[in-house]
């Protein structure tokens, strides 16, 4: 039913309007006071106002302007009664339509009916707009919540994102979420506008358990729980007020939460205002959307736990290997020394038969010592604890040393052992002792698997990165190639390796299946260790072979400039800083070549000192584009150290007289503040210099 408010002090006119509208079942209410007008607008459901512009008691124009502001919010239309259409032009601007005096019933009814129809259309439009705005808002919440789901692998955080998304889109009064993190850990997360009474809390626990059991419809539930097993987590917005059992009468929505095919939990929300179909759709959509991220989070957690167990097992294995190896070395050393003394004749004369068995024991002790050393080396390399001493040297030296070492052994088998070393081979950064170990292993294998009257060739040469067959390299992560390399190859005419077995040769404890390998024995650790040692030199190792036609093992070591070696060491230092969560400082100084005095020369000659050098500190002096450059990195140097070094450099620049002593520019960057990778940090130093 439509209510029409008549505002006017002409009683006769009011009766005419009231009678005319009453005949058409339109209810009318009369008001002759301004305050009373707004009271009736608050208390009654007014659809239309008829305002007499000629009122004597108060100014109709002022009232019309007030009504325009008010009725705009409520979609209430105003019809003005004026003396003529040419009069009261100002009031016509504040109203929707008008009729003239004296009031004509037919015109009045036609005007009122058309405005009531317009009012109905405006109400429908407003409702549609409101629902559209709500739908758009819910869609926006769904989109943002989905984006947050995608950015997390934490199950608890995902549930919090879900609850927050439901709160924003539905504005619920209370929600509870039952989450089964494990059989031992069951959480009931309660989010509520007001605090909850003790009996409501108990009821929510019981409701959650009953809802959980009802989901399986007489089937066996994944977990057996009772009220005492539930851990309650409460998030209350307004703790001064309290909900009681009456909230359970509110409108509610319920949904299970699954992780793949597994049950994870359930959620129920309550609201004092009835949920619409759009609300239900939004609720169900969010409850389903959280399923996949939860599944990813569960898989991530499983992988993380598995990796933790594997790391623990690997650590225990390494510790066990190290302990056993050390424990074995002590008695073996004593046995070997005892055998040497006995064989020397110091303990008395021995018979030929005794010497035979003593020699056999000594060979096996030596062999066992070699196995233990291999195990220790492998443990050190894998744990990143192998010490390297890189120096600029020619690789020809360790090649000649190994060749001379194995000459007698090769002669015993009538094997020709040759070395072709390229004269003038460029020097590069190598750990001579470790490369001797690698070459020794390769030549030892060649001698072992080459029959009598065979041939072994050790060759060194210079190659470019284009000469390296990248397809022969396997299990190399993120390879970095340099322009020039020195290459060492060991070629034998031995038994060869089947193509199917080639990918296995660098695997730990791998013995290629053939009679000769079984006869010669071995741990299968030599080649994996060799591979790790070559990779520590930023090089590559590979094998080429054909069954019964011989084998060639080759490795390359990059020929690095001082700057490239520094950058390589810097990259390793950044990685160590990441793993240990420590800072690292990089300093670069650049000065004009020929300027005197030279800070570069003074630092080289130790006339001045910027930092306290340690074994972990690395520095380099080089020339580039007519400039002298100094680069230094200092592990575990923090912001305080950075400020101290900068002040020290500034004091050197100014000198004792205050005039500039050195013509330099410099920059300092700190990991991880100024960059999270070696490339970023090096680039930052150059940018600051420029």
Steps between C-alpha positions, in 0.01 A plus 500: 500500500624851414507773768474860379598781737302822451687807629276809509290721730197543266253260666245519217765417240636219717153342523458511120838328450432247779157413354624470143791273590290298746263403221800336328619311814791735557564566870568860592663660803472873571770712667499874565828528695855487363641282780200273474568454126844349562372293794237343274764436235693305763202312647275436200573338163447811288505457122393849390474852645244760384631842607283816494724787386259759644523397867480779759647322806855452361701557187420227245808586289742434787313179585514385137878541494533302824271232359706478182808417703314244709278338239794452262625227735159333531375540139195690632343726236351846571201659317461876546160676502554848354276793410612482136786345304659843458506564874730335758765412244758445777289239675447315172879446486484313831203276413429225247172624352216745572125563477331837504223641720216438527575128522337298222430143615575339162827689454589427864439125460688483171800687646504292820470168315778587253730602789417184696591291195823698468567445871453123453741498203758698696473255792556204267795676335650585840464140615660372179784749534550396861509131407733575209734697725493217752572242228789709365639536851475126563670431166779737597537321836504163321771622261718647775453197725594266213814705439591469869435124490750470214768683697513274806608145583413526870183308595418719802548816295274362223219437751542855634481636143179298445337633818605856420356470147168368637485778758552767233250352253228383741545716814415204723428529871688184596692221328667185624752292306593148608848416366670158522872573477556146629325249721677652800441864400140607438430876504164675528555854369220736608467845342226711655380859520429458874639278772335161550352356819643175649188303411507633142865392475408150618207492256726604210743217586213248507351644180836475324547135605143403399535681165831321441350157571189575292718567194603134483144360519565188712840444337815481708634849579869577430555606863332420832457815704307624801453840662820475707715441190411839348736795536304829482641811330278808548514823299253748653440851357284650781571315827276725712183348353413131505313249283300221658312198363249722315763558228449138390154611376662741255512412131801276428715356220708181528770334286766228537863579412691234308863461400481300179300192594589530868286669766668804657227681693169685486369854533165651605399866511205672673338837423198682646401605146387225263755383242407553134563256216801711396635475856466121490681483164782721629535288816511170311745641243750612766467169687583314176775741393704442816516126425775510233732742690456281811594195294810682370584607857462140622728374220753776573493411870546132416792577266651733760474234772642237264790731406567567868512125567723444196733781610515347847573156353764648267659681794493183713646305207780753456570506874497121514731474198735758649506337845546147364769616257695681772461206737633264232793720402663484844531120525585474128789740545627290789463178294678654200789624715530158664507327161768740372716428807459123459578514126811711569641213711529706819292247691705204384561295189189402301458210259391550135158356588464749787603788269238393247219519756634822655508662151144383440389651832679828420335525155156449654568752777607752234188421297277538806670832584422619147132407541483688831665807345246488215211484748637795697558704184148430374350597837698826503410591140128430549494698826683792335785466750777411256779756525637635172815703443466659160817641348584610150701217346539283192309173495797337324681463836249262667468308171879438485502404870225238456660366182832447681319338794328235285785424258632202695152354555425533128829328409410205724193443275691581179279806451639801316428815705550829311440869576446768233504838673438815303797736539413846629166378638331803667508504877173503688372475857533140620551302819798294381460232768130443419564483125781249562237295685262519200768413240634223724153346514454517122844355423462233772170387341660503155785276620256276687267444202761483222636161402869422450672666202239775512550874469403799722533864391471804730452816295468869587384773262323837484137504380217752474149457639382424144733196489315339794228257394219612734298186426763285673457690827232354726360586843646850485274759663497852352834469316706820457743504207816709456680587177819297552579169672793269558406142420646177640407166344604147597453252213554127537470198271325298769174308531276803448154572639162406353287799390227411751753511783658837414237707695581292811877548517483809724243349739612421854593138578437411134693208355445434130405136462776302333748237602801729500342758729406224745854358486655842569247601763469854635241713679363684199572833675797622296305642206223666708773670705681604181177650363443701820860626504485610135168679559660678797744638239195619292592235245330201335592134468362244256573161348507360146525126457416197291492146627831317434640806319630714785390800704578871519432699816529878446464803722534871444593782741420861401788742443389782728624854524558640850170687476306190392652299785408775746140504372488121528623513862254781568209289370601217735526746791148633428366143500667432835356824640152393386533163672633649823275813499803730526578833335771543238662828395633576151729801451614645168753782459585654163772758431657671204807315376816712532374712790752531781483396775300187407271341759520175302881494529493602866256220581710246306817606683317498838576871553136548599230260616124527455396167650638229723571212261399143586518171308139559389571851370577522129641795305598569141697776322440537128503756218203563273428782251799702620392477864654322797243294688498340842225260608474342845231286657477444875277222638291570811551877472188687609367857467729617779807364316378664177475844668841453667673410169338792315617744769851355482512542121376859534771576754767365259359709214517824700850431634662685786482843335132474408571512125415198286785251521356228271301550181249218549133412491367208702185306583396250766205261486369265764341158458204455525399867542621612155446177307430132544732360232865552397386650168275755671772605746773534235264700279410726793867582570551602135182713502613682815848555354350652185 
